[in-house]
Structures are given as structure tokens and as C-alpha cells.
Amino acid sequence: MEGNLTKGPILKTLTKLAIPIMASSFLGTLYNITDMAWIGLLGSKAVAGVGVGGMFTWFSQGLAAMARMGGQVQVAQCIGRGEKEKAHGFAQAAVQLAAFMGMAYALLSLVFTKQMVGFFQLADAEAHAAAISYTKIACGLIVFSFMTLTLTGLYTAQGDSKTPFLANLIGLVTNMILDPVLILGPGPFPKLGVAGAAIATVTAQAIVMSIMILAIIVRKKENVLKGITLFTKIPAEYLNGICKIGIPTAIQGMAYCVISMVITRMVSAFGAEAIATQRVGGQIESISWNTADGFATALNAFIAQNYGAGEMGRVKKGYRASQWTVGIWGIFITLLFVCVPRPIANIFFHEPKAIATAVDYLIIVGFSEAFLCIETTTVGALSGLGRTHLCSVISIIFTSARIPLAIILGGTSLGLNGIWWALSSTSIVKGVLFVIVFQWVTRTKKQVQKQTVPSILYNLRTSIDPAGHNRAEQCQEKKNSSQQNPHQPDTKFFQHFLPHFCHFCQIQVSSLLFKHRAQQLFIPFSFPSALKLHSFYQVICQMSTLSGTLFVTVNSYGFEPLPLPQNIA
């Protein structure tokens, strides 16, 4: 594989991976900023139209996160465990899923363009026409964006962040060249306006995708993406694994976008300048959170590989190093937005009213930038542990709180600034909360990791034995008095106890999956609450692959064969 993230100095390994990803995310930010800077020359109405159309490309990125995040986490964890075949299977499933969803989203966007744009109730005809034009082109060819995001995640999962960076750099240069040519139409070129911006962006994304695919074919390095085809059936195992991780992330991203759409509609009541400020302000703000998202992507791959390899110490150290890095960056952005907002606003706006609105926006949201960076990075870390459901629940709840808070604050003397404060305050709360959640989750994970096979067997033994309560002392006495050679395992144990134990595990797993049958299966037994479903999975896997060592270890703990109770069916 391209890179093993489970070895070497933590900060050096993480930084080496993160810098190209952060640079790639920054380049992605420059895509949007470049578009907005050139479109700004056409006036605030054109900016408002592109801002509305851009909401739907943003929404699509939330949907694309299903294949990207699901594929990245599963591939990285498989690499950490040394399961190369499974890593390839997950990679293929992720690419196929991204292609299918990209084409489906494009078709729906083309069919329902008017209805999608109509949601924002744009009163200005020019802004409405610009939104229609941008949405049709940018969303109609969105498959390039879906594939680019997914391939970037799969490259990153292998520890290769340089290839996506170089591809995005070439794409950015292409976009910067095409933007003024297609938007303004100098010389013999036609002036396409907003449509030109959409064409430039889509063309750049297609080039980025092509470069990453070409790198797979040309390079001789081992890569999980080699040999992938789009027209083979996706095994249910891989599809389910990706969806398990990816769906919560996708829901979170799409929900976040929907909430922003609702707030944008509220903002539209204050005029085209307010909409333009929110959308452009969001692009300016992405300098902060896109860079943090880049580091979060690197941290996600780092944590996923190390968690797959059982290196929880490296997981926690990597997280701490990341938080220091993004925290400092967030503080810098806060100082930039709060202290010098006007020069930044002047780049994108040329009307006094729009500039004044943009200055207020940058100052208010500026206070939350450090917390936003910390939140983004922590979500990446938790996702690497597979805790995407938890991230989604927290994010959706507190992001949804922006709507009633915006209604309340917007109805006061603060007016439009009240809506900006609703955005800023919720980001601060989420930043603090996610840090607390990560500390709690990693403490729990550490405890699970400490459970060894012998300790699990010991707990099970005391649960199965009808005489059970005095077995601990008996086992310890036998261990102390035993003269058995530990390198000569008892074959009687192999023949009797192990099949019973595996049968017991099977029944326990079934009961956990079908809780309504638990009483029928386990009336005579008390199952230790500390054991989790995945603990059984780990034990059974270790029994299958390390049987000889396991028998030696178990015998050293003094276990004896035990007949299976008759009332278990």
C-alpha cells in the first residue's frame, strides 16, 4: 500500500499526510473564491444567483460523503488489519456507488431545476435566471465532483495525499484560466457570465478526476484502486459496510445544507445584497473550515488505520496534535476576520450596502472560527473510529437549533445580524461539545481494547458454570498448582470446551441481534454487561486464526471441559 500510518513518529506521519490534503482543500476553496471574485464584477444579483445555485452543489457533496467517507474509513481500517482483498472490495464498491449516485443526482437536478430554485423565492428576475443557469450546468455534470471526492478519500486511506493535491492544483490552474475567459468573454470569446463560471468549474473537476484515474493506471505501485470496474455487481458485504459508515455522514452533510437553505430563505427577506453576503461570506469562511476539513480527512485515515491495528495510544496522540494545529489556524482566521473585515469584503463587493453587510457578517462569524475548526477535526477523528452515527446526531441537533435561534434573534433589534449570531453561537457550542464527546469515546474504546481473550473467556466461564460463583478462586488455585507444561495444551479442552464456547457465542450474538428472543434463550444465565457484540466477533476471529496459542493461554488459566447445558437449543 502507499503508506502505513501505524508506524513512525506520530506528528511527522500525520503532518506529512495532512499538508497535501490541507493544500488540496485550500485549492478547493480557491475554486469557489475565484468564481465569486470574477462573478462579483457582474453585480450582487449575479452573485446571489450563483450563491443559490451553489447551495445545490453543496447539498450534493453531503450525498457524495456516503461513498467517500464510507469507502475511506473501511479501506483504511482494512489496511490497518492487513486485509488487502477486503480493502480492494470496499474501494470498488465506493467508486461504483459514487458514480451511480452522481448520475442519479444529475438527472433529478435537470428535471426539477425550476422547483429547486423556486424554493428560495428570489424576487429579482436577474438573480433567478442566474440561479437557473448555474444549477443546470453545475448539477447536471455533478458526477465529476462525486468521483473526485471519492477517489480523494480512497487515495488518502492508503496514506497517499500527494496525488490528489497535484491533481487539484492542475484543476485550480485550469479554473483560474477559464473563469475570466468564459465569464467576461475577452476578445473573440463569448461573454457567458454565470454559465461560464459553471462550465469552468465542471471542466476543472473533470480534469482532476481524469488525472487521479490516470495515476492508478500508469503507476506500478500497489493500490487498492487497481483493477476496479464500474459494471460488476457490488457484494452486499461491501455495500453494507460502506453504508453503515457513510449514511450517517451523508445525512449530516445534507441536513446541514438543508438548514442553511432554510436560513438563506430567511435572509432573502433582507434583499439580494443579504443573500450575496451570506453565500460569499460562506466562501470566505471556508478558508477556515475547508482547511480544517483537510486536516480532518488526514486525521480520519490516520485514526482508522491505527484503530484497525489496535493502536489506541497513537489515536489519542494524533488527535491532540491535530487539535493544536487546527486550533492555532482557527485563532488566526478569527483575528483576520475580526480585525480586518473591510479589505476582505472589498475583494468581492463593490456596492456600499453590500460591503457594510459583509463586514458585519465577517466580524460576527469570526468569533466562532477556532471552534469551527476544532469541531470539523473532531468529527473526522470520531468518523475514523466508526462513530459516524454519534457525529450525525449531535451535529443535526445543534445545527437545527440555528433555525429557531435565527427566528428569535432576527426578530429583535439585531435584525440580519441576529441571524449571523445564531450561526456563530451554535458553532461555538458544537466545538466544545465534540471535544468532550471524543474524550468520552476514546476512554470507552480503550477499555474495550484492554479486554484480552483470556479475560473474556474467564467472564464467560463464570457465567456458564451453574456452580459459578466460586470458580474464580478454583481456577486461580489450579493455575498456581498446575505442573502442566504450558506449551502442551490439553487436547481434551480442544475437543469439549471450545465447541461449547463457540456455540455459546453464537447464541449470544443471535440474542443481541434479536432481542425479542433473549428470554427464551437465556433464562438460566446472566450475561456480563461489559461484553459487547464486537467482543464476541473479536474472540471468535482470534480463535480461528490463533487457535494453537489460544489453547495454550486458556489452559494456563485453569479451565476444564464443561458440558453444554441441556436447555440451550
VOKOL-567398 format. One record per residue (C-alpha): x, y, z. Coordinates in Angstrom, 2 decimals, padded with zeros to 5 digits. Layout:
<node <X Y Z>>
...
***
This chain:
<node <000.00 000.00 000.00>>
<node <001.03 003.58 -000.44>>
<node <001.53 004.41 003.22>>
<node <001.46 002.70 006.60>>
<node <000.17 005.16 009.19>>
<node <000.57 002.78 012.13>>
<node <004.34 003.22 012.34>>
<node <006.76 006.10 012.81>>
<node <006.64 009.42 014.71>>
<node <003.02 010.46 015.16>>
<node <003.30 014.19 014.45>>
<node <005.62 013.69 011.49>>
<node <003.46 010.95 009.99>>
<node <000.26 012.92 010.46>>
<node <001.72 016.18 009.18>>
<node <003.21 014.51 006.12>>
<node <-000.23 013.19 005.24>>
<node <-002.18 016.27 006.28>>
<node <-000.27 019.05 004.49>>
<node <-001.12 017.91 000.93>>
<node <-004.74 017.31 001.95>>
<node <-005.00 020.73 003.58>>
<node <-003.45 022.24 000.48>>
<node <-005.98 020.37 -001.68>>
<node <-008.86 021.65 000.48>>
<node <-007.44 025.15 000.25>>
<node <-007.33 024.78 -003.52>>
<node <-010.98 023.74 -003.42>>
<node <-011.72 026.92 -001.51>>
<node <-009.87 028.94 -004.12>>
<node <-012.11 027.37 -006.80>>
<node <-015.16 028.99 -005.23>>
<node <-013.44 032.22 -004.24>>
<node <-012.09 032.67 -007.77>>
<node <-015.57 032.14 -009.21>>
<node <-017.12 034.63 -006.79>>
<node <-014.40 037.25 -007.37>>
<node <-014.99 037.23 -011.11>>
<node <-018.76 036.98 -010.83>>
<node <-018.68 039.92 -008.40>>
<node <-017.79 042.08 -011.39>>
<node <-021.24 041.27 -012.81>>
<node <-023.00 042.70 -009.70>>
<node <-024.61 041.44 -006.49>>
<node <-027.61 039.96 -008.35>>
<node <-025.37 037.60 -010.29>>
<node <-023.56 036.71 -007.07>>
<node <-026.89 035.97 -005.37>>
<node <-027.91 033.69 -008.27>>
<node <-024.66 031.74 -008.16>>
<node <-024.96 031.55 -004.38>>
<node <-028.38 029.94 -004.65>>
<node <-027.21 027.52 -007.36>>
<node <-024.16 026.71 -005.30>>
<node <-026.43 025.52 -002.47>>
<node <-027.39 022.50 -004.56>>
<node <-023.79 021.58 -005.40>>
<node <-023.10 021.85 -001.68>>
<node <-026.06 019.57 -000.98>>
<node <-024.65 017.05 -003.44>>
<node <-021.37 016.94 -001.52>>
<node <-023.29 015.75 001.52>>
<node <-024.72 012.90 -000.56>>
<node <-021.28 012.13 -002.03>>
<node <-019.95 011.79 001.52>>
<node <-021.68 008.40 001.73>>
<node <-019.28 006.81 -000.74>>
<node <-016.31 008.99 000.21>>
<node <-016.41 008.58 003.99>>
<node <-017.69 005.01 003.98>>
<node <-015.04 003.94 001.49>>
<node <-012.21 005.85 003.16>>
<node <-012.86 004.53 006.68>>
<node <-013.44 000.91 005.63>>
<node <-010.40 000.83 003.32>>
<node <-008.14 002.43 005.94>>
<node <-009.27 000.03 008.68>>
<node <-008.78 -002.96 006.35>>
<node <-005.26 -001.76 005.53>>
<node <-004.56 -001.38 009.25>>
<node <-005.63 -005.01 009.77>>
<node <-003.66 -006.23 006.74>>
<node <-006.78 -007.27 004.80>>
<node <-005.79 -006.16 001.28>>
<node <-008.50 -008.07 -000.57>>
<node <-011.27 -006.56 001.52>>
<node <-009.70 -003.11 001.08>>
<node <-009.91 -003.55 -002.70>>
<node <-013.53 -004.71 -002.43>>
<node <-014.55 -001.68 -000.38>>
<node <-012.71 000.64 -002.80>>
<node <-014.54 -000.79 -005.79>>
<node <-017.89 -000.57 -004.04>>
<node <-017.23 003.07 -003.10>>
<node <-016.36 004.07 -006.69>>
<node <-019.40 002.29 -008.12>>
<node <-021.69 003.89 -005.54>>
<node <-020.26 007.36 -006.23>>
<node <-020.78 007.00 -009.99>>
<node <-024.36 005.79 -009.58>>
<node <-025.38 008.50 -007.10>>
<node <-023.68 011.21 -009.17>>
<node <-025.65 010.31 -012.29>>
<node <-028.90 009.96 -010.34>>
<node <-028.47 013.38 -008.71>>
<node <-027.66 014.96 -012.08>>
<node <-030.83 013.55 -013.65>>
<node <-033.04 014.76 -010.80>>
<node <-031.43 018.22 -010.89>>
<node <-032.11 018.65 -014.60>>
<node <-035.73 017.55 -014.25>>
<node <-036.56 019.66 -011.17>>
<node <-034.34 022.73 -011.66>>
<node <-037.20 025.25 -011.53>>
<node <-038.69 023.74 -008.40>>
<node <-035.30 023.64 -006.65>>
<node <-034.50 027.29 -007.37>>
<node <-038.10 028.32 -006.67>>
<node <-037.69 027.28 -003.03>>
<node <-035.70 030.46 -002.35>>
<node <-038.40 032.75 -003.76>>
<node <-035.97 035.14 -005.44>>
<node <-037.88 038.32 -006.20>>
<node <-035.27 039.64 -008.62>>
<node <-035.62 038.21 -012.15>>
<node <-031.92 038.57 -012.95>>
<node <-030.87 036.68 -009.81>>
<node <-033.46 033.96 -010.55>>
<node <-032.21 033.49 -014.14>>
<node <-028.60 033.30 -012.95>>
<node <-029.53 030.63 -010.38>>
<node <-031.33 028.52 -013.04>>
<node <-028.39 028.71 -015.45>>
<node <-025.75 027.84 -012.86>>
<node <-027.75 024.95 -011.34>>
<node <-028.41 023.23 -014.68>>
<node <-024.74 023.13 -015.64>>
<node <-023.06 022.59 -012.26>>
<node <-025.52 019.95 -011.03>>
<node <-026.14 018.38 -014.45>>
<node <-022.47 017.32 -014.60>>
<node <-022.01 016.73 -010.86>>
<node <-020.74 013.15 -011.40>>
<node <-017.20 014.53 -011.85>>
<node <-017.37 016.06 -008.38>>
<node <-018.72 012.81 -006.86>>
<node <-015.91 010.78 -008.38>>
<node <-013.22 013.31 -007.45>>
<node <-014.28 013.39 -003.79>>
<node <-014.46 009.58 -003.54>>
<node <-011.11 008.98 -005.26>>
<node <-009.50 011.57 -003.00>>
<node <-010.81 009.72 000.07>>
<node <-009.55 006.36 -001.21>>
<node <-006.12 007.74 -002.00>>
<node <-005.97 009.25 001.46>>
<node <-006.99 005.97 003.12>>
<node <-003.79 004.47 001.69>>
<node <-001.64 007.28 003.01>>
<node <-001.26 008.98 -000.40>>
<node <-002.32 012.61 -000.22>>
<node <000.16 013.95 -002.79>>
<node <-001.64 012.64 -005.86>>
<node <-004.98 014.35 -005.04>>
<node <-003.10 017.56 -004.24>>
<node <-001.28 017.63 -007.59>>
<node <-004.50 016.81 -009.44>>
<node <-006.38 019.59 -007.65>>
<node <-003.56 022.04 -008.30>>
<node <-003.80 021.41 -012.05>>
<node <-007.59 021.73 -011.79>>
<node <-007.31 025.07 -009.98>>
<node <-004.96 026.49 -012.62>>
<node <-007.43 025.39 -015.29>>
<node <-010.32 027.02 -013.43>>
<node <-008.41 030.29 -012.92>>
<node <-007.64 030.47 -016.63>>
<node <-011.15 029.61 -017.80>>
<node <-013.05 031.87 -015.36>>
<node <-012.19 035.29 -016.84>>
<node <-012.30 033.90 -020.37>>
<node <-015.75 032.35 -020.09>>
<node <-017.34 034.82 -017.64>>
<node <-016.22 038.11 -019.19>>
<node <-015.57 036.98 -022.78>>
<node <-012.46 039.00 -023.68>>
<node <-011.55 039.33 -027.35>>
<node <-013.09 036.65 -029.59>>
<node <-014.52 034.66 -026.68>>
<node <-018.28 034.91 -025.97>>
<node <-019.38 036.50 -022.68>>
<node <-021.18 033.64 -020.91>>
<node <-021.49 035.26 -017.45>>
<node <-022.76 032.90 -014.76>>
<node <-022.92 029.95 -017.19>>
<node <-019.22 030.48 -017.93>>
<node <-018.37 030.13 -014.23>>
<node <-020.26 026.83 -014.06>>
<node <-018.56 025.48 -017.21>>
<node <-015.12 026.43 -015.88>>
<node <-015.74 024.65 -012.57>>
<node <-017.11 021.47 -014.17>>
<node <-014.24 021.32 -016.67>>
<node <-011.69 021.63 -013.85>>
<node <-013.39 018.84 -011.88>>
<node <-013.34 016.54 -014.92>>
<node <-009.60 017.16 -015.34>>
<node <-008.93 016.40 -011.65>>
<node <-010.84 013.11 -011.90>>
<node <-009.01 012.12 -015.09>>
<node <-005.59 012.76 -013.54>>
<node <-006.33 010.61 -010.49>>
<node <-007.60 007.76 -012.68>>
<node <-004.55 008.05 -014.95>>
<node <-002.23 007.87 -011.92>>
<node <-003.77 004.50 -010.98>>
<node <-003.13 003.08 -014.46>>
<node <000.37 004.48 -015.05>>
<node <001.99 003.87 -011.65>>
<node <003.35 000.46 -010.78>>
<node <002.81 000.94 -007.02>>
<node <000.35 -001.30 -005.22>>
<node <-003.00 000.45 -005.00>>
<node <-006.42 -000.77 -003.85>>
<node <-007.92 001.11 -006.81>>
<node <-006.14 -001.04 -009.42>>
<node <-008.42 -003.32 -011.39>>
<node <-011.64 -001.53 -010.43>>
<node <-014.55 -001.77 -012.86>>
<node <-017.87 000.06 -012.80>>
<node <-020.09 -002.64 -014.21>>
<node <-019.75 -005.51 -011.79>>
<node <-022.20 -006.43 -009.07>>
<node <-021.40 -004.88 -005.69>>
<node <-021.21 -007.61 -003.00>>
<node <-023.70 -006.94 -000.22>>
<node <-020.93 -007.19 002.40>>
<node <-019.05 -004.24 000.97>>
<node <-022.11 -002.16 000.19>>
<node <-023.49 -002.63 003.70>>
<node <-020.12 -001.79 005.24>>
<node <-019.87 001.47 003.29>>
<node <-023.46 002.46 004.01>>
<node <-023.05 001.72 007.72>>
<node <-020.27 004.31 007.94>>
<node <-021.28 006.61 005.11>>
<node <-025.03 007.09 005.55>>
<node <-024.81 008.96 008.89>>
<node <-022.16 011.25 007.40>>
<node <-024.28 011.83 004.30>>
<node <-027.36 012.60 006.38>>
<node <-025.33 015.00 008.49>>
<node <-023.96 016.83 005.44>>
<node <-027.31 017.05 003.67>>
<node <-029.13 018.11 006.83>>
<node <-026.57 020.85 007.38>>
<node <-027.16 022.08 003.84>>
<node <-030.95 021.96 004.18>>
<node <-030.73 024.01 007.38>>
<node <-028.56 026.53 005.53>>
<node <-031.14 026.66 002.75>>
<node <-033.87 027.48 005.26>>
<node <-031.71 030.23 006.77>>
<node <-030.90 031.53 003.28>>
<node <-034.60 031.80 002.58>>
<node <-034.97 033.80 005.81>>
<node <-032.08 036.02 004.73>>
<node <-033.69 036.61 001.31>>
<node <-036.27 038.83 003.05>>
<node <-033.48 041.38 003.59>>
<node <-032.73 041.70 -000.15>>
<node <-030.28 040.41 -002.79>>
<node <-027.32 042.04 -001.00>>
<node <-028.02 039.94 002.12>>
<node <-028.16 036.68 000.11>>
<node <-024.97 037.59 -001.72>>
<node <-023.26 038.36 001.61>>
<node <-024.25 035.06 003.14>>
<node <-023.08 033.00 000.18>>
<node <-019.88 034.93 -000.44>>
<node <-019.25 035.15 003.30>>
<node <-019.60 031.38 003.48>>
<node <-016.98 031.00 000.72>>
<node <-014.62 033.34 002.55>>
<node <-015.25 031.47 005.78>>
<node <-014.38 028.21 004.02>>
<node <-010.75 029.33 004.19>>
<node <-011.07 028.29 007.80>>
<node <-013.26 025.20 007.79>>
<node <-012.09 023.76 004.44>>
<node <-008.52 023.78 005.69>>
<node <-009.67 022.16 008.94>>
<node <-011.65 019.64 006.88>>
<node <-008.47 018.79 005.01>>
<node <-006.69 018.05 008.28>>
<node <-009.76 016.14 009.45>>
<node <-009.51 013.92 006.35>>
<node <-005.89 013.13 007.14>>
<node <-006.71 012.50 010.79>>
<node <-009.59 010.25 009.74>>
<node <-007.28 007.98 007.72>>
<node <-004.63 008.06 010.46>>
<node <-007.09 007.10 013.20>>
<node <-008.87 004.48 011.06>>
<node <-005.62 002.64 010.27>>
<node <-004.35 002.81 013.85>>
<node <-007.70 001.80 015.33>>
<node <-007.83 -001.12 012.91>>
<node <-004.36 -002.11 014.14>>
<node <-005.38 -001.69 017.81>>
<node <-003.05 001.29 018.41>>
<node <-005.28 003.42 020.66>>
<node <-002.30 005.28 022.09>>
<node <-001.42 006.62 018.65>>
<node <-005.07 007.50 018.08>>
<node <-005.22 009.82 021.10>>
<node <-001.81 011.36 020.49>>
<node <-002.64 012.01 016.85>>
<node <-005.88 013.72 017.85>>
<node <-004.15 016.00 020.34>>
<node <-001.51 017.01 017.80>>
<node <-004.21 017.78 015.25>>
<node <-006.22 019.94 017.63>>
<node <-003.22 022.10 018.43>>
<node <-002.61 022.64 014.71>>
<node <-006.16 023.49 013.66>>
<node <-006.78 025.48 016.84>>
<node <-003.91 027.84 016.03>>
<node <-005.15 028.17 012.46>>
<node <-008.69 028.94 013.68>>
<node <-007.42 031.66 016.03>>
<node <-005.51 033.24 013.14>>
<node <-008.67 033.32 010.99>>
<node <-010.64 034.80 013.90>>
<node <-008.14 037.65 014.23>>
<node <-008.20 038.17 010.45>>
<node <-012.00 038.38 010.20>>
<node <-012.50 040.50 013.32>>
<node <-009.63 042.92 012.81>>
<node <-009.55 043.49 009.02>>
<node <-013.00 042.61 007.61>>
<node <-013.38 045.57 005.22>>
<node <-010.39 044.85 002.94>>
<node <-011.66 041.28 002.60>>
<node <-015.21 042.45 001.75>>
<node <-013.86 044.90 -000.85>>
<node <-012.47 041.98 -002.90>>
<node <-015.93 040.57 -003.59>>
<node <-018.32 043.52 -003.32>>
<node <-018.33 046.92 -004.96>>
<node <-021.60 048.38 -003.63>>
<node <-021.54 050.28 -000.28>>
<node <-024.60 048.48 001.17>>
<node <-023.24 045.03 000.29>>
<node <-019.80 045.89 001.74>>
<node <-021.32 047.08 005.05>>
<node <-023.39 043.87 005.34>>
<node <-020.36 041.72 004.57>>
<node <-018.25 043.48 007.25>>
<node <-020.85 042.73 009.92>>
<node <-021.02 039.09 008.81>>
<node <-017.26 038.55 008.95>>
<node <-016.90 040.09 012.41>>
<node <-019.74 038.07 013.95>>
<node <-018.86 034.67 012.48>>
<node <-015.20 035.38 013.07>>
<node <-015.59 034.70 016.79>>
<node <-016.53 031.08 016.10>>
<node <-013.79 030.13 013.64>>
<node <-011.47 028.41 016.12>>
<node <-014.38 026.36 017.50>>
<node <-015.50 025.50 013.97>>
<node <-012.03 024.17 013.13>>
<node <-011.97 022.04 016.28>>
<node <-015.46 020.69 015.55>>
<node <-014.54 019.72 011.98>>
<node <-011.36 017.94 013.03>>
<node <-013.05 016.07 015.87>>
<node <-015.81 014.84 013.56>>
<node <-013.09 013.42 011.28>>
<node <-011.48 011.70 014.27>>
<node <-014.72 010.18 015.52>>
<node <-015.57 009.00 012.00>>
<node <-012.21 007.22 011.86>>
<node <-013.34 005.25 014.92>>
<node <-016.55 004.37 013.09>>
<node <-018.71 006.65 015.28>>
<node <-020.44 008.44 012.42>>
<node <-023.89 007.92 013.94>>
<node <-022.92 009.85 017.05>>
<node <-021.44 012.69 014.99>>
<node <-024.59 012.94 012.92>>
<node <-026.95 013.07 015.87>>
<node <-025.00 015.80 017.68>>
<node <-024.41 017.87 014.56>>
<node <-028.01 017.70 013.32>>
<node <-029.49 018.60 016.72>>
<node <-027.33 021.63 017.35>>
<node <-027.24 022.82 013.75>>
<node <-031.04 022.60 013.62>>
<node <-031.13 024.89 016.65>>
<node <-029.94 027.66 014.32>>
<node <-033.39 027.98 012.79>>
<node <-035.43 028.86 015.92>>
<node <-032.49 030.88 017.24>>
<node <-032.31 032.84 013.97>>
<node <-036.06 033.49 014.11>>
<node <-035.80 034.80 017.68>>
<node <-032.69 036.93 017.23>>
<node <-033.68 038.09 013.75>>
<node <-036.93 039.44 015.19>>
<node <-035.10 041.69 017.64>>
<node <-033.32 044.97 017.00>>
<node <-030.36 042.97 015.74>>
<node <-032.24 042.17 012.54>>
<node <-030.00 040.49 009.97>>
<node <-027.07 040.45 012.42>>
<node <-029.22 038.31 014.72>>
<node <-029.19 035.58 012.08>>
<node <-025.39 035.81 011.86>>
<node <-025.16 035.47 015.66>>
<node <-027.31 032.32 015.50>>
<node <-024.75 030.77 013.16>>
<node <-021.77 031.80 015.28>>
<node <-023.11 030.79 018.70>>
<node <-024.13 027.27 017.65>>
<node <-020.68 026.69 016.13>>
<node <-019.07 027.61 019.45>>
<node <-021.29 025.17 021.36>>
<node <-020.62 022.32 018.91>>
<node <-016.86 022.86 019.05>>
<node <-016.80 022.48 022.84>>
<node <-019.24 019.54 022.87>>
<node <-017.42 017.45 020.26>>
<node <-014.16 017.64 022.20>>
<node <-015.94 016.32 025.30>>
<node <-017.55 013.52 023.27>>
<node <-014.22 012.42 021.79>>
<node <-012.63 012.18 025.22>>
<node <-015.54 010.03 026.42>>
<node <-015.50 007.76 023.35>>
<node <-011.75 007.14 023.42>>
<node <-011.92 006.29 027.11>>
<node <-014.60 003.68 026.32>>
<node <-012.66 002.35 023.35>>
<node <-009.56 001.99 025.48>>
<node <-011.42 -000.14 027.96>>
<node <-012.70 -002.42 025.21>>
<node <-009.20 -002.77 023.76>>
<node <-007.86 -003.90 027.15>>
<node <-010.21 -006.92 027.20>>
<node <-007.98 -009.89 026.33>>
<node <-009.12 -013.28 025.13>>
<node <-008.39 -014.94 028.49>>
<node <-010.33 -012.30 030.41>>
<node <-013.34 -012.68 028.13>>
<node <-013.19 -016.46 028.46>>
<node <-012.89 -016.12 032.21>>
<node <-016.03 -013.99 032.41>>
<node <-017.90 -016.37 030.16>>
<node <-016.77 -019.34 032.25>>
<node <-018.11 -017.82 035.44>>
<node <-021.39 -017.07 033.63>>
<node <-021.88 -020.52 032.13>>
<node <-020.98 -022.63 035.13>>
<node <-024.15 -023.38 037.18>>
<node <-021.98 -023.54 040.28>>
<node <-020.31 -020.42 039.06>>
<node <-019.59 -018.07 041.89>>
<node <-016.59 -019.88 043.34>>
<node <-014.99 -020.73 040.03>>
<node <-012.59 -017.78 040.08>>
<node <-010.81 -018.99 043.17>>
<node <-010.75 -022.56 041.90>>
<node <-009.24 -021.52 038.58>>
<node <-006.59 -019.44 040.29>>
<node <-005.66 -022.30 042.62>>
<node <-005.39 -024.67 039.72>>
<node <-003.21 -022.20 037.85>>
<node <-000.85 -021.90 040.82>>
<node <-000.64 -025.63 041.45>>
<node <-000.57 -026.84 037.90>>
<node <002.60 -028.57 036.77>>
<node <001.43 -028.80 033.21>>
<node <003.80 -027.70 030.51>>
<node <002.13 -024.58 029.07>>
<node <003.42 -025.49 025.63>>
<node <001.43 -028.73 025.63>>
<node <-002.22 -027.76 025.52>>
<node <-004.88 -030.11 026.78>>
<node <-006.48 -031.77 023.77>>
<node <-009.49 -032.57 025.92>>
<node <-010.16 -028.86 026.23>>
<node <-009.95 -028.55 022.46>>
<node <-012.44 -031.33 021.96>>
<node <-015.03 -030.33 024.54>>
<node <-014.93 -026.80 025.79>>
<node <-014.12 -024.89 022.62>>
<node <-017.12 -026.11 020.57>>
<node <-019.39 -025.35 023.51>>
<node <-017.90 -021.92 023.88>>
<node <-018.34 -021.14 020.18>>
<node <-021.92 -022.38 020.35>>
<node <-022.50 -020.15 023.33>>
<node <-021.05 -017.17 021.43>>
<node <-023.34 -017.88 018.50>>
<node <-026.36 -017.89 020.76>>
<node <-025.28 -014.69 022.49>>
<node <-024.81 -012.92 019.18>>
<node <-028.21 -014.08 017.99>>
<node <-029.81 -012.83 021.16>>
<node <-028.23 -009.43 020.77>>
<node <-029.49 -009.16 017.22>>
<node <-032.96 -010.49 018.03>>
<node <-033.72 -009.10 021.48>>
<node <-037.25 -010.31 021.48>>
<node <-035.98 -013.89 021.77>>
<node <-033.50 -013.22 024.54>>
<node <-035.64 -014.57 027.37>>
<node <-036.29 -017.81 025.53>>
<node <-032.58 -018.40 025.02>>
<node <-031.04 -017.18 028.29>>
<node <-033.35 -017.85 031.19>>
<node <-030.76 -019.72 033.27>>
<node <-027.81 -017.39 032.59>>
<node <-026.58 -013.92 033.40>>
<node <-024.57 -012.39 030.63>>
<node <-021.83 -009.89 031.73>>
<node <-022.96 -006.40 030.76>>
<node <-019.39 -005.30 029.98>>
<node <-019.18 -007.57 026.95>>
<node <-020.24 -006.06 023.62>>
<node <-021.28 -007.70 020.41>>
<node <-017.97 -006.89 018.73>>
<node <-016.12 -008.52 021.64>>
<node <-017.54 -011.87 020.56>>
<node <-016.58 -011.14 017.00>>
<node <-013.01 -010.38 018.06>>
<node <-012.78 -013.52 020.18>>
<node <-014.12 -015.82 017.51>>
<node <-011.76 -014.30 014.90>>
<node <-008.80 -014.80 017.20>>
<node <-009.88 -018.39 017.85>>
<node <-009.98 -019.07 014.14>>
<node <-006.55 -017.62 013.36>>
<node <-004.59 -018.18 016.58>>
<node <-006.01 -021.46 017.77>>
<node <-002.76 -023.06 018.96>>
<node <-001.67 -020.05 021.01>>
<node <-005.19 -019.64 022.33>>
<node <-005.37 -023.17 023.69>>
<node <-002.07 -022.74 025.50>>
<node <-003.21 -019.45 027.01>>
<node <-006.58 -020.76 028.09>>
<node <-005.14 -023.90 029.65>>
<node <-002.77 -021.76 031.68>>
<node <-005.83 -020.15 033.25>>
<node <-007.07 -023.48 034.53>>
<node <-010.21 -024.11 032.50>>
<node <-011.77 -027.53 032.32>>
<node <-014.16 -029.04 029.79>>
<node <-017.77 -028.28 030.64>>
<node <-020.84 -029.94 029.11>>
<node <-023.27 -027.68 027.32>>
<node <-026.43 -027.06 029.41>>
<node <-029.33 -029.09 028.12>>
<node <-031.86 -026.26 027.91>>
<node <-029.92 -024.34 025.25>>
<node <-031.26 -025.01 021.78>>
***
